[in-house]
């Protein structure tokens, strides 16, 4: 099977596209939706743990919002055409941050409130040309785990460090190695918002935060966002190509453009600093990267089907397999039963679908209240008690362990393939 996520996604029934919907607008099929849902839950958990609160905002807004933010002047050629409704002009958003400024502006804030952080799994839209679209890597709707933190100037360094620490935790769980960090700054000839003083201050705040953590980084001249400098977390994909996943950006421009303020200790209005951050990148890009890195064999907590139950004979063992299925699902395990075809053929089909655990149930297993289990990813095999197996898998899922592996203390008297031969 190819390592290309576009091939894997279709063969494993994760996503597809249709002419009726259009290029660059993938349909997340049920199994793919499981992966995306788990990643979204993980990103939200980390965002909440690092001090953000969840919000929801619309995917469109009046054109004037993006004119004020500077996105219309910078990106209008890459945005979908405006829609005139009731004499007013609306557009699909190319970024979530303008909406988040309005959430902050909706209520008055004191210096005691800050930092104030918002997180949203927000959809953004880019009018990409059809010729550059492909799979999940280049799409027209991007679903981004996006957070924005409004902070006092003296809090910026700490918030940048909090964001980078959250990125490292996420990558440790996902088994992604950071290749290097890049401090992306302005370059000559670029169209950037704001004056030199703002940029120098923001770049200095990022440098200070990186230096305080003792982190090495490369300088990316001309790689900054149009409204501010950023730290880009660079990784390598399965083919060794460098790409940016997570970013942490310091922005003095949008707070000024939207006249955002908080009441300081002195009773006067002060301007907050906006820190943009994305922990996992877009759900599309992260899913593509994980599929290719793992050749479709995802960790158990991400796998659409975590345990494939294989009764040796449907008429003799099927009813018991249904009871086992109910116990597993009741414990929060995504389990399915396969009964069509020979046992050997069903084992091969489950292996091809990259499912973490294959569990054979026959006469001897029924007698012992056990399963003969294999973990194809690690090659581990064992005949284990049903209760012990369920407890082990639920614990593995809860830990978000990076790979499926049978408990080292379990005996290994038979392989699942050998049990198949015994029962055939």
FENZIMO-V449088 format. One record per backbone hydrogen bond with DSSP energy under -0.5 kcal/mol. CO is the residue of the C=O (numbers start at 1). NH is the residue of the N-H. E is the energy in kcal/mol with one decimal. If there is no record, write none. Layout:
# FENZIMO-V449088
CO/NH/E + CO/NH/E
This chain:
# FENZIMO-V449088
4/7/-0.7 + 4/8/-2.6 + 5/9/-2.8 + 6/10/-1.1 + 7/11/-2.6 + 8/12/-2.6 + 9/14/-3.5 + 9/15/-1.2 + 10/13/-1.0 + 13/31/-0.6 + 13/32/-0.6 + 14/29/-1.6 + 16/27/-3.8 + 18/21/-0.8 + 18/22/-2.8 + 22/25/-1.2 + 24/140/-3.3 + 24/141/-0.9 + 26/28/-0.6 + 27/16/-1.7 + 27/29/-0.9 + 29/33/-2.9 + 30/34/-1.3 + 31/35/-1.4 + 32/36/-2.4 + 33/37/-2.7 + 34/38/-2.3 + 35/39/-2.3 + 36/40/-2.6 + 37/41/-2.2 + 38/42/-2.2 + 39/43/-2.7 + 40/44/-2.5 + 41/45/-2.3 + 42/46/-2.2 + 43/47/-2.4 + 44/48/-2.8 + 45/49/-2.1 + 46/50/-1.4 + 47/52/-2.4 + 48/51/-1.6 + 51/117/-0.5 + 53/119/-2.5 + 59/93/-2.7 + 61/91/-2.6 + 62/65/-1.6 + 62/66/-0.8 + 63/66/-0.5 + 63/67/-1.7 + 64/68/-2.3 + 65/69/-1.7 + 66/70/-1.1 + 66/71/-0.6 + 66/72/-2.4 + 70/74/-1.6 + 71/75/-3.8 + 72/76/-1.6 + 75/78/-2.2 + 75/79/-0.6 + 76/79/-0.9 + 78/127/-3.6 + 83/85/-0.7 + 83/90/-3.0 + 85/88/-1.9 + 88/85/-2.9 + 88/90/-0.5 + 89/63/-2.4 + 90/83/-3.6 + 91/61/-1.9 + 93/125/-2.7 + 96/99/-0.6 + 96/100/-1.7 + 97/101/-1.9 + 98/102/-1.1 + 99/103/-1.4 + 100/104/-2.0 + 101/105/-2.3 + 102/106/-1.0 + 103/106/-0.5 + 104/107/-1.2 + 109/263/-2.9 + 110/113/-1.4 + 110/114/-0.9 + 115/117/-0.5 + 116/150/-3.4 + 117/53/-2.1 + 118/148/-2.4 + 119/55/-2.2 + 120/122/-1.6 + 120/146/-2.3 + 122/144/-2.6 + 124/142/-2.9 + 126/128/-2.1 + 129/132/-1.7 + 130/133/-1.0 + 134/137/-1.1 + 134/138/-1.5 + 138/134/-1.7 + 140/126/-2.2 + 140/142/-0.5 + 142/124/-2.8 + 142/144/-0.8 + 143/283/-3.1 + 144/122/-1.6 + 144/146/-1.2 + 146/120/-2.7 + 147/277/-2.4 + 148/118/-2.5 + 149/151/-0.6 + 149/275/-2.9 + 150/115/-0.6 + 150/116/-2.4 + 151/273/-3.1 + 152/155/-1.7 + 152/156/-0.6 + 153/156/-1.0 + 155/159/-2.2 + 156/160/-2.4 + 157/161/-2.1 + 158/162/-2.5 + 159/163/-2.2 + 160/164/-2.3 + 161/165/-2.3 + 162/166/-2.0 + 163/167/-2.1 + 164/168/-2.2 + 165/169/-2.1 + 166/170/-2.3 + 167/171/-2.6 + 168/172/-2.3 + 169/173/-1.8 + 170/174/-2.3 + 171/175/-1.0 + 171/176/-2.4 + 175/177/-0.5 + 177/179/-0.5 + 180/234/-2.5 + 181/218/-2.7 + 182/184/-0.9 + 182/232/-3.1 + 183/185/-0.6 + 183/220/-2.9 + 184/230/-1.9 + 185/222/-1.6 + 185/223/-0.7 + 185/224/-1.5 + 187/190/-1.4 + 190/192/-1.0 + 195/199/-1.9 + 196/200/-3.0 + 197/201/-2.0 + 198/202/-2.5 + 199/203/-3.0 + 200/204/-2.0 + 201/205/-2.1 + 202/206/-2.0 + 203/207/-2.5 + 204/208/-2.7 + 205/209/-1.9 + 206/210/-2.4 + 207/211/-2.9 + 208/212/-2.4 + 209/213/-1.2 + 210/215/-2.5 + 211/214/-1.2 + 218/183/-3.5 + 218/220/-0.6 + 219/221/-0.8 + 220/185/-2.1 + 220/223/-1.5 + 225/228/-0.8 + 226/193/-3.1 + 227/253/-0.6 + 228/225/-1.5 + 229/250/-1.8 + 230/184/-3.0 + 230/232/-0.6 + 231/248/-1.9 + 232/182/-2.3 + 232/234/-0.8 + 233/245/-2.1 + 234/179/-2.4 + 234/180/-1.4 + 235/243/-2.4 + 237/240/-2.3 + 241/237/-2.6 + 243/235/-2.6 + 246/233/-2.8 + 247/278/-2.0 + 248/231/-3.2 + 249/251/-0.5 + 249/276/-2.0 + 251/274/-2.5 + 252/256/-0.8 + 253/257/-2.9 + 254/258/-2.3 + 255/260/-2.9 + 256/259/-1.2 + 262/264/-0.6 + 262/270/-2.7 + 263/111/-2.4 + 264/267/-2.0 + 268/264/-3.2 + 270/262/-2.0 + 273/151/-2.7 + 273/275/-0.5 + 274/251/-2.8 + 274/276/-0.6 + 275/149/-2.5 + 276/249/-3.1 + 277/147/-2.3 + 278/247/-1.0 + 281/145/-1.4 + 282/286/-2.5 + 283/287/-2.0 + 284/288/-2.3 + 285/289/-2.4 + 286/290/-2.5 + 287/291/-2.5 + 288/292/-2.0 + 289/293/-2.5 + 290/294/-2.3 + 291/296/-2.0 + 294/297/-2.4 + 296/298/-1.3 + 299/302/-1.5 + 299/303/-1.5 + 304/306/-0.5 + 305/356/-0.6 + 306/357/-1.2 + 307/309/-0.7 + 307/336/-2.0 + 308/359/-2.9 + 309/338/-2.2 + 310/361/-2.0 + 313/317/-3.3 + 313/318/-0.6 + 314/318/-1.9 + 317/321/-2.1 + 318/322/-2.1 + 319/323/-1.6 + 320/324/-2.2 + 321/325/-2.7 + 322/326/-2.3 + 323/327/-1.9 + 324/328/-2.5 + 325/329/-2.8 + 326/330/-2.3 + 327/331/-1.1 + 328/331/-0.6 + 328/333/-2.5 + 329/332/-1.5 + 333/335/-1.2 + 334/306/-2.7 + 334/307/-1.6 + 336/309/-3.4 + 342/346/-2.2 + 343/347/-2.3 + 344/348/-2.2 + 345/349/-2.3 + 346/350/-2.2 + 347/351/-2.2 + 348/352/-2.3 + 349/353/-1.3 + 350/355/-1.8 + 351/354/-1.6 + 357/308/-2.8 + 358/360/-0.5 + 358/374/-2.2 + 359/310/-3.2 + 360/372/-2.1 + 361/312/-2.6 + 362/366/-2.6 + 363/367/-2.3 + 364/368/-1.3 + 365/369/-0.7 + 365/370/-2.6 + 366/369/-0.9 + 369/386/-2.5 + 371/373/-0.7 + 371/384/-2.6 + 372/360/-3.1 + 373/382/-2.6 + 374/358/-2.4 + 374/376/-0.6 + 375/378/-1.4 + 375/379/-2.3 + 375/380/-0.7 + 380/375/-2.7 + 382/373/-3.2 + 382/384/-0.6 + 384/371/-2.6 + 385/389/-2.4 + 386/390/-2.5 + 387/391/-2.3 + 388/392/-2.2 + 389/393/-2.6 + 390/394/-2.4 + 391/395/-1.9 + 392/396/-2.3 + 393/397/-2.5 + 394/398/-2.4 + 395/399/-1.9 + 396/400/-0.8 + 396/401/-2.0 + 397/400/-0.8 + 407/410/-1.7 + 415/419/-2.5 + 416/420/-2.0 + 417/421/-1.8 + 418/422/-2.4 + 419/423/-2.3 + 420/424/-1.2
